[in-house]
């Protein structure tokens, strides 16, 4: 074996990023006809100010390295979160929220480390934790609506846990844990000196006061990770950041790398932060589209979800149904529940698209096909 990390040879990486183009062609759908409701981007696209800032920066000398630590972006982020008591020294940046999570895993995990989460949740994080040799335990969300059970979670949060990982809003259901729930988890974790990562990749789709960043000054064991890829519409530029303080911030500097973000990406991110109207419009349109979508359902069962997050989980009435395939037959790309820990192929994650009417027509066809199959 060329690699001494023997566990990597048996590791099966879970990912919901799957190429379905051949299946769509087999079902008679050309690319221009397909409705993409898969990856969790903003249905409205990118803030105009961010596009302009990116174009302006793209004309600069690219033979120069960017700012090694993106200090101007961190200063803008500190102003954005000033009411939470955040300073630039509390912020780190990286290539998307996943790039930040990878560094956190490198910092906090080791072979045999126990990671406590809840399932379903972001499968790419779970795979990366396992690639570090960690052992992941996920508390299943309960009932038909897939709801979070705080008491059951606290019972599993024991001194042998090395790290707690919570995506909030949840991916794939889009549901949101209240800050009171997070506070209870943080208090118990603090008793055992356990760090807690709250992954708020979809956080810009919910009111800012819902962010765990407002708990940062009270809990030194808290790390909040956020992304510019979702609500702020910069998925192609890979910009993410985290808020962490004290000991954890000091340790992070030992695993961080300079020059993570290009100058153009930083300029676009800084501009996106100033466009509050874009976020308000995004939340309003997502809420209207999601309400219409939920109201149109006749057979598929939705999990618990928050009104303004653009994703939701839908489950077929029969467990043997391959629900993603049923959507692909109607020219709609969705993510299969089988690619998320704790779910099966009978569930899909669907992202609200820009063209809602087209989705509602094809959703009706999906449900009709399920009814016809018995």
C-alpha positions in Angstrom: 0.0 0.0 0.0 1.4 3.4 -1.0 -0.9 5.2 1.6 -0.3 4.4 5.3 -3.8 5.7 6.1 -5.3 2.2 5.7 -8.9 3.3 6.5 -8.9 5.3 3.2 -8.8 2.1 1.2 -12.2 1.1 2.7 -13.8 4.5 2.8 -16.8 5.0 0.6 -17.2 8.8 0.0 -20.8 9.9 0.2 -21.7 12.8 -2.1 -25.0 14.1 -3.6 -23.2 15.5 -6.6 -24.1 13.0 -9.3 -24.0 13.3 -13.1 -27.4 12.4 -14.5 -27.0 13.7 -18.1 -27.0 10.3 -19.7 -30.3 9.3 -17.9 -31.9 12.6 -19.0 -30.9 11.9 -22.6 -32.2 8.4 -22.3 -35.6 9.8 -21.2 -35.7 12.1 -24.2 -34.7 15.4 -22.5 -32.3 17.8 -24.2 -30.2 20.1 -21.9 -32.2 23.2 -22.7 -35.4 21.5 -21.7 -34.2 20.3 -18.3 -35.3 22.1 -15.1 -32.5 22.1 -12.6 -33.7 21.9 -9.0 -30.6 20.2 -7.7 -27.7 22.2 -6.2 -28.6 24.8 -3.6 -27.9 28.0 -5.5 -30.0 31.2 -5.3 -32.9 31.0 -7.8 -32.5 34.7 -8.5 -28.8 34.4 -9.4 -26.2 36.9 -8.3 -26.6 40.4 -6.9 -25.9 43.0 -9.6 -23.4 44.9 -7.5 -21.4 41.7 -7.1 -21.3 41.0 -10.8 -20.1 44.5 -11.5 -17.4 44.3 -8.8 -16.2 40.9 -10.2 -16.0 42.2 -13.8 -14.0 45.3 -12.7 -11.5 43.2 -10.6 -11.1 40.6 -13.3 -9.2 43.1 -15.5 -6.5 43.6 -12.9 -3.0 42.1 -13.0 -3.4 38.4 -12.3 0.4 37.8 -12.0 0.2 39.2 -8.4 -0.9 37.1 -5.4 -4.1 38.2 -3.7 -4.2 39.5 -0.1 -3.0 36.4 1.9 -5.8 36.7 4.5 -8.5 38.7 2.8 -8.3 41.4 5.5 -10.6 43.9 3.7 -13.3 41.2 3.4 -12.9 40.3 7.1 -13.3 44.0 8.0 -16.5 44.2 6.0 -17.8 41.0 7.6 -17.1 42.4 11.0 -19.1 45.5 10.2 -21.9 43.3 8.9 -22.0 41.4 12.2 -21.1 44.3 14.5 -24.3 44.0 16.5 -23.2 40.5 17.4 -20.0 41.8 18.9 -17.7 40.3 16.1 -14.3 41.8 15.2 -12.1 41.1 12.2 -9.8 38.9 14.5 -12.8 36.6 15.1 -13.2 35.8 11.3 -11.4 33.4 9.0 -12.0 33.0 5.3 -11.6 30.0 2.9 -12.5 28.6 -0.5 -16.2 28.1 0.2 -17.7 27.0 3.4 -16.5 23.4 2.6 -13.0 24.7 2.4 -13.3 26.1 5.9 -14.9 22.9 7.2 -12.0 20.9 5.7 -9.6 23.0 7.7 -11.7 22.7 10.9 -11.7 18.9 10.5 -8.0 18.9 10.0 -7.7 20.9 13.2 -10.3 19.0 15.4 -10.4 15.4 14.2 -8.1 12.4 14.3 -8.5 8.6 13.8 -11.2 7.4 16.1 -12.6 10.8 17.0 -16.3 10.7 17.6 -18.4 13.3 15.6 -22.0 13.7 16.7 -24.5 15.1 14.2 -28.1 14.4 13.2 -29.3 12.8 10.0 -30.0 13.5 7.3 -27.5 16.3 7.0 -24.8 17.6 4.6 -23.2 14.4 3.3 -20.0 16.1 2.0 -19.1 17.1 5.6 -19.7 13.5 6.8 -17.5 12.1 4.1 -14.7 14.5 4.9 -14.9 13.8 8.7 -14.6 10.1 7.9 -11.6 10.7 5.6 -9.9 12.1 8.7 -10.4 8.8 10.4 -13.3 10.1 12.5 -16.3 8.0 13.5 -19.6 9.8 12.6 -22.8 9.2 14.6 -26.0 10.8 13.4 -29.2 11.1 15.5 -32.1 10.4 13.1 -34.7 13.1 12.7 -37.9 11.7 14.0 -41.4 11.0 12.5 -42.9 11.6 9.1 -41.9 15.3 9.2 -38.3 14.5 10.2 -38.2 16.7 13.2 -35.3 17.4 15.6 -35.4 15.8 19.1 -33.4 18.0 21.5 -33.6 15.6 24.5 -32.5 12.6 22.5 -29.6 14.7 21.1 -28.5 15.8 24.5 -28.5 12.2 25.7 -26.0 11.3 23.0 -23.8 14.3 23.7 -21.4 12.6 26.2 -17.8 13.3 27.2 -16.4 10.9 24.6 -17.7 13.1 21.8 -14.8 15.0 20.1 -17.0 17.3 18.0 -20.6 18.3 17.3 -21.6 19.2 13.8 -25.0 20.8 13.1 -26.1 22.2 9.7 -28.6 24.9 10.4 -30.7 25.4 8.2 -30.6 21.7 7.7 -29.5 20.3 4.4 -31.6 18.6 2.8 -34.8 19.5 4.7 -34.4 23.2 5.0 -35.6 23.2 8.5 -34.2 25.6 11.1 -33.2 24.9 14.7 -34.1 27.8 17.1 -31.3 29.6 18.9 -32.7 28.3 22.2 -32.0 24.7 21.0 -28.5 25.6 19.9 -27.9 27.3 23.3 -28.9 24.1 25.1 -26.5 22.0 23.0 -23.7 24.5 23.4 -24.1 24.6 27.2 -23.9 20.8 27.5 -21.0 20.6 25.0 -19.2 23.3 27.0 -19.5 21.2 30.2 -17.5 18.5 28.4 -15.1 20.9 26.5 -16.6 19.8 23.2 -16.4 22.2 20.2 -19.6 22.7 18.2 -19.7 23.6 14.5 -22.9 25.2 13.3 -22.8 25.2 9.5 -25.0 28.0 8.2 -24.4 27.6 4.5 -28.1 28.4 3.9 -28.1 31.0 6.7 -28.6 34.0 4.4 -32.1 32.7 3.4 -33.3 33.2 7.0 -33.5 36.3 9.1 -30.1 37.4 10.4 -31.2 37.3 14.0 -31.5 33.5 13.7 -27.8 33.1 13.2 -25.7 31.3 15.9 -23.2 34.1 15.4 -25.2 36.0 18.0 -24.1 33.3 20.5 -20.4 33.6 19.6 -19.5 36.0 22.4 -21.1 33.7 25.0 -19.6 30.3 23.9 -15.9 29.9 23.3 -16.6 26.3 22.0 -18.7 27.6 19.1 -17.7 27.8 15.4 -20.2 29.3 12.9 -19.4 28.6 9.3 -21.1 30.5 6.5 -21.0 30.7 2.7 -21.4 33.2 -0.1 -22.5 30.4 -2.4 -26.2 30.2 -1.5 -28.2 33.3 -0.6 -25.5 35.7 -1.8 -25.3 34.0 -5.2 -21.5 33.5 -5.6 -21.3 29.7 -5.9 -18.8 29.9 -8.8 -16.4 32.0 -6.8 -16.0 29.7 -3.7 -16.0 32.2 -0.8 -16.7 31.0 2.7 -15.9 32.2 6.2 -16.2 31.2 9.9 -16.6 33.0 13.2 -14.6 31.6 16.1 -12.9 33.0 19.1 -10.2 32.4 21.7 -8.5 29.1 21.8 -10.2 27.8 18.6 -9.3 30.9 16.7 -5.7 30.4 17.7 -5.6 26.8 16.7 -7.2 27.5 13.4 -4.2 29.7 12.4 -2.0 26.6 12.6 -4.0 24.8 9.9 -5.0 27.7 7.7 -3.4 28.6 4.4 -2.8 32.0 2.8 -4.1 33.1 -0.6 -7.3 31.1 -0.4 -9.4 33.7 -2.2 -8.7 35.5 -5.4 -8.9 39.3 -5.5 -11.9 39.2 -7.8 -13.8 36.8 -5.5 -13.1 39.1 -2.5 -14.3 42.2 -4.4 -17.5 40.4 -5.4 -18.1 39.1 -1.9 -17.6 42.6 -0.4 -20.1 44.0 -2.9 -22.7 41.3 -2.2 -22.6 42.2 1.5 -23.9 45.7 0.7 -26.9 44.5 -1.3 -29.5 43.9 1.4 -32.3 44.4 -1.1 -31.2 41.4 -3.0 -31.4 39.1 0.0 -34.9 40.5 1.0 -36.1 39.9 -2.5 -34.6 36.4 -2.6 -36.3 35.4 0.7 -39.7 36.9 -0.4 -39.7 35.1 -3.8 -38.5 31.8 -2.3 -41.2 32.0 0.4 -43.9 32.6 -2.2 -42.6 29.8 -4.5 -42.2 27.3 -1.7 -45.7 28.0 -0.3 -47.1 27.4 -3.8 -45.1 24.2 -4.2 -46.1 22.8 -0.8 -49.7 23.7 -1.5 -49.6 21.8 -4.8 -48.6 18.5 -3.3 -51.1 15.6 -3.4 -49.0 12.5 -2.8 -45.5 13.4 -1.9 -44.9 14.1 1.8 -42.7 17.1 2.8 -40.4 17.1 5.8 -40.3 19.9 8.3 -38.9 23.0 6.6 -38.5 26.8 7.0 -40.6 29.0 4.7 -37.7 31.0 3.2 -35.0 28.3 2.7 -35.0 27.3 -1.0 -34.6 23.5 -0.3 -37.0 20.9 1.0 -37.2 17.1 1.3 -40.0 15.2 -0.4 -40.8 11.5 0.2 -42.8 9.1 -1.9 -45.7 7.2 -0.3 -44.0 3.8 -1.0 -40.5 3.1 0.2 -39.4 1.1 -2.9 -39.9 4.2 -5.2 -36.8 5.7 -6.8 -38.1 9.3 -6.5 -35.2 11.0 -8.2 -35.7 8.7 -11.2 -39.4 9.7 -11.3 -38.4 13.4 -11.4 -35.7 12.7 -14.1 -38.4 11.1 -16.3 -40.2 14.5 -16.2 -37.0 16.4 -17.0 -36.3 17.7 -13.4 -32.9 17.3 -11.7 -33.2 16.7 -8.0 -30.8 15.2 -5.4 -31.5 11.7 -4.2 -32.1 11.0 -0.5 -29.9 7.9 -1.0 -27.0 10.3 -1.1 -27.7 11.7 2.3 -27.0 9.7 5.5 -30.3 8.6 7.1 -32.5 8.8 3.9 -33.3 6.4 1.1 -34.0 6.6 -2.6 -37.7 7.2 -1.8 -36.8 10.8 -0.8 -35.4 13.7 -2.8 -34.1 17.1 -2.0 -35.6 19.7 -4.3 -34.4 23.3 -4.7 -37.0 25.9 -5.6 -36.3 27.1 -9.2 -36.8 30.4 -10.9 -39.4 29.0 -13.2 -42.0 27.8 -10.7 -44.8 27.2 -13.2 -42.8 24.7 -15.2 -41.9 22.9 -11.9 -45.5 22.8 -10.8 -46.5 21.2 -14.2 -43.8 18.6 -14.0 -44.5 17.9 -10.3 -48.1 17.1 -11.2 -46.8 14.6 -13.8 -44.5 13.0 -11.2 -47.4 12.6 -8.7 -49.7 11.3 -11.5 -47.0 8.7 -12.4 -46.8 7.6 -8.7 -50.6 7.3 -8.5 -50.6 5.2 -11.7 -48.0 2.8 -10.3 -50.3 2.0 -7.4 
